[in-house]
Amino acid sequence: MLAENIKKFRKQRKLSQEDLAQKAGITYSTLIKLESGVNKNPTVKTLQQIATALDVSLDELMQE
């Protein structure tokens, strides 16, 4: 669900993958791996950075 939630919130905010990666302070490749489900075990720090960039809580980002 994490991959789907990141993509859903990103699209709701009309952000490209590059925009979100830059806003979250993570690499583009990290974001691609998360959205595609390749990286299934991101760090809490990375998740928090994405949640902050998307203006959602960590719980919202992780919800099933």
Backbone as a printed PyTorch tensor [residue, N CA C, xyz], in Angstrom:
tensor([[[  0.8100,  -1.2060,   0.0000],
         [  0.0000,   0.0000,   0.0000],
         [  0.8530,   1.2700,   0.0000]],

        [[  2.0430,   1.2110,   0.5530],
         [  2.8850,   2.4060,   0.6200],
         [  3.1050,   2.9970,  -0.7670]],

        [[  3.4710,   2.1640,  -1.7140],
         [  3.7370,   2.6390,  -3.0750],
         [  2.5080,   3.3260,  -3.6540]],

        [[  1.3390,   2.7050,  -3.4820],
         [  0.1010,   3.2730,  -4.0080],
         [ -0.2410,   4.5900,  -3.3160]],

        [[ -0.0210,   4.6540,  -2.0050],
         [ -0.3390,   5.8720,  -1.2610],
         [  0.5590,   7.0320,  -1.6730]],

        [[  1.8380,   6.7670,  -1.8320],
         [  2.7480,   7.8370,  -2.2600],
         [  2.2880,   8.3800,  -3.6100]],

        [[  2.0220,   7.4730,  -4.5290],
         [  1.5940,   7.8780,  -5.8750],
         [  0.2760,   8.6450,  -5.8240]],

        [[ -0.6770,   8.1540,  -5.0330],
         [ -1.9920,   8.7960,  -4.9220],
         [ -1.8670,  10.2190,  -4.3860]],

        [[ -1.1490,  10.3770,  -3.2740],
         [ -0.9990,  11.7070,  -2.6830],
         [ -0.2020,  12.6380,  -3.6050]],

        [[  0.7970,  12.1000,  -4.2800],
         [  1.6020,  12.9090,  -5.2060],
         [  0.7370,  13.4380,  -6.3390]],

        [[ -0.0980,  12.5600,  -6.9020],
         [ -0.9550,  12.9700,  -8.0160],
         [ -2.0370,  13.9480,  -7.5610]],

        [[ -2.5620,  13.7510,  -6.3410],
         [ -3.5590,  14.6870,  -5.8090],
         [ -2.9820,  16.0940,  -5.7030]],

        [[ -1.6940,  16.1770,  -5.4270],
         [ -1.0420,  17.4750,  -5.2710],
         [ -0.4090,  17.9670,  -6.5670]],

        [[ -0.6620,  17.2140,  -7.6370],
         [ -0.1810,  17.5800,  -8.9770],
         [  1.3310,  17.7860,  -9.0150]],

        [[  2.0530,  16.8760,  -8.3410],
         [  3.5130,  16.9190,  -8.3310],
         [  4.0590,  15.8300,  -9.2430]],

        [[  5.1130,  16.1420,  -9.9770],
         [  5.8090,  15.0970, -10.7320],
         [  6.6770,  14.3240,  -9.7480]],

        [[  7.1770,  13.1980, -10.1910],
         [  8.0750,  12.4240,  -9.3360],
         [  9.3180,  13.2390,  -9.0120]],

        [[  9.8240,  13.9650, -10.0010],
         [ 11.0090,  14.7890,  -9.7820],
         [ 10.7350,  15.8990,  -8.7650]],

        [[  9.5480,  16.5180,  -8.8800],
         [  9.1820,  17.5840,  -7.9430],
         [  9.0950,  17.0490,  -6.5140]],

        [[  8.4420,  15.9110,  -6.3510],
         [  8.3010,  15.3490,  -5.0060],
         [  9.6530,  14.9570,  -4.4310]],

        [[ 10.4830,  14.3240,  -5.2270],
         [ 11.8080,  13.9250,  -4.7510],
         [ 12.5850,  15.1550,  -4.2750]],

        [[ 12.5540,  16.2220,  -5.0590],
         [ 13.2740,  17.4370,  -4.6910],
         [ 12.6850,  18.0570,  -3.4280]],

        [[ 11.3650,  18.1210,  -3.3630],
         [ 10.6910,  18.7230,  -2.2090],
         [ 10.9570,  17.9250,  -0.9290]],

        [[ 11.0520,  16.5990,  -1.0750],
         [ 11.2740,  15.7260,   0.0800],
         [ 12.7560,  15.6040,   0.4470]],

        [[ 13.6200,  16.0690,  -0.4350],
         [ 15.0470,  15.9770,  -0.1660],
         [ 15.5910,  14.5670,  -0.3070]],

        [[ 14.9830,  13.8110,  -1.2250],
         [ 15.4590,  12.4500,  -1.5050],
         [ 15.8270,  12.3650,  -2.9860]],

        [[ 16.5290,  11.3220,  -3.3510],
         [ 16.9050,  11.1970,  -4.7600],
         [ 15.7050,  10.7150,  -5.5790]],

        [[ 15.7360,  11.0850,  -6.8440],
         [ 14.6990,  10.6560,  -7.7880],
         [ 14.6360,   9.1280,  -7.8290]],

        [[ 15.7890,   8.4780,  -7.8500],
         [ 15.8090,   7.0120,  -7.9340],
         [ 15.1920,   6.3700,  -6.6940]],

        [[ 15.3800,   6.9860,  -5.5340],
         [ 14.7530,   6.4650,  -4.3100],
         [ 13.2380,   6.5240,  -4.4330]],

        [[ 12.7350,   7.6410,  -4.9200],
         [ 11.2920,   7.7870,  -5.0800],
         [ 10.7450,   6.7780,  -6.0880]],

        [[ 11.4440,   6.5960,  -7.1920],
         [ 11.0050,   5.6340,  -8.2080],
         [ 10.9250,   4.2300,  -7.5980]],

        [[ 11.9270,   3.8550,  -6.8260],
         [ 11.9430,   2.5300,  -6.1960],
         [ 10.7960,   2.3750,  -5.2010]],

        [[ 10.4750,   3.4440,  -4.4740],
         [  9.3690,   3.3820,  -3.5130],
         [  8.0260,   3.2730,  -4.2320]],

        [[  7.8260,   4.1070,  -5.2470],
         [  6.5440,   4.1060,  -5.9630],
         [  6.3240,   2.8210,  -6.7550]],

        [[  7.3970,   2.1990,  -7.1790],
         [  7.2490,   0.9570,  -7.9550],
         [  7.1960,  -0.2740,  -7.0600]],

        [[  7.4410,  -0.0720,  -5.7630],
         [  7.3930,  -1.1920,  -4.8350],
         [  8.6790,  -1.9920,  -4.7560]],

        [[  9.7340,  -1.5360,  -5.4320],
         [ 11.0180,  -2.2370,  -5.3920],
         [ 11.6280,  -2.1280,  -3.9980]],

        [[ 11.5890,  -0.9120,  -3.4460],
         [ 12.0920,  -0.6860,  -2.0870],
         [ 10.9320,  -0.8530,  -1.1220]],

        [[ 10.8990,  -1.9700,  -0.4370],
         [  9.8020,  -2.2650,   0.4860],
         [ 10.1510,  -1.9360,   1.9400]],

        [[ 11.3810,  -1.4670,   2.1700],
         [ 11.8180,  -1.2160,   3.5370],
         [ 12.5630,   0.1200,   3.6450]],

        [[ 11.8580,   1.2350,   3.3590],
         [ 12.5260,   2.5360,   3.4580],
         [ 12.7680,   2.9290,   4.9110]],

        [[ 13.6780,   3.8440,   5.1160],
         [ 13.9400,   4.3120,   6.4800],
         [ 12.7860,   5.2010,   6.9440]],

        [[ 12.6420,   5.2980,   8.2500],
         [ 11.6170,   6.1680,   8.8220],
         [ 11.8830,   7.6120,   8.4090]],

        [[ 13.1440,   7.9900,   8.3630],
         [ 13.5090,   9.3480,   7.9590],
         [ 13.0160,   9.6440,   6.5460]],

        [[ 13.2210,   8.7230,   5.6320],
         [ 12.7660,   8.9030,   4.2540],
         [ 11.2530,   9.0320,   4.2010]],

        [[ 10.5650,   8.1630,   4.9330],
         [  9.1020,   8.2260,   4.9530],
         [  8.6110,   9.5450,   5.5270]],

        [[  9.2730,  10.0140,   6.5690],
         [  8.8710,  11.2870,   7.1820],
         [  9.0970,  12.4450,   6.2180]],

        [[ 10.1910,  12.4080,   5.4860],
         [ 10.4740,  13.4630,   4.5130],
         [  9.4080,  13.4860,   3.4190]],

        [[  8.9970,  12.3120,   2.9630],
         [  7.9580,  12.2340,   1.9310],
         [  6.6250,  12.7120,   2.4860]],

        [[  6.2840,  12.2630,   3.6790],
         [  5.0210,  12.6690,   4.3070],
         [  4.9750,  14.1850,   4.4670]],

        [[  6.0650,  14.7750,   4.9330],
         [  6.1250,  16.2270,   5.1160],
         [  5.9630,  16.9480,   3.7780]],

        [[  6.6490,  16.4560,   2.7590],
         [  6.5640,  17.0760,   1.4320],
         [  5.1490,  16.9890,   0.8590]],

        [[  4.4350,  15.9120,   1.2030],
         [  3.0690,  15.7250,   0.7110],
         [  2.0270,  16.3410,   1.6490]],

        [[  2.4830,  16.8670,   2.7840],
         [  1.6010,  17.4680,   3.7820],
         [  0.5680,  16.4590,   4.2910]],

        [[  1.0460,  15.2550,   4.5960],
         [  0.2130,  14.2220,   5.2070],
         [  0.9600,  13.6650,   6.4140]],

        [[  0.2340,  12.9830,   7.2800],
         [  0.8900,  12.3640,   8.4270],
         [  1.5520,  11.0630,   7.9910]],

        [[  2.4670,  10.5980,   8.8050],
         [  3.1080,   9.3130,   8.5430],
         [  2.0610,   8.2050,   8.5510]],

        [[  1.0860,   8.3070,   9.4470],
         [  0.0050,   7.3120,   9.5070],
         [ -0.7870,   7.2690,   8.2020]],

        [[ -1.1030,   8.4470,   7.6580],
         [ -1.8480,   8.4990,   6.4000],
         [ -1.0460,   7.8500,   5.2760]],

        [[  0.2420,   8.1240,   5.2630],
         [  1.1060,   7.5750,   4.2240],
         [  1.1840,   6.0480,   4.2960]],

        [[  1.1490,   5.5240,   5.5180],
         [  1.3230,   4.0890,   5.7300],
         [  0.0130,   3.2930,   5.7800]],

        [[ -1.1290,   3.9730,   5.7840],
         [ -2.3960,   3.2600,   5.9720],
         [ -2.6620,   2.2530,   4.8690]],

        [[ -3.3180,   1.1770,   5.2700],
         [ -3.6490,   0.0830,   4.3510],
         [ -4.8390,   0.4460,   3.4940]]])
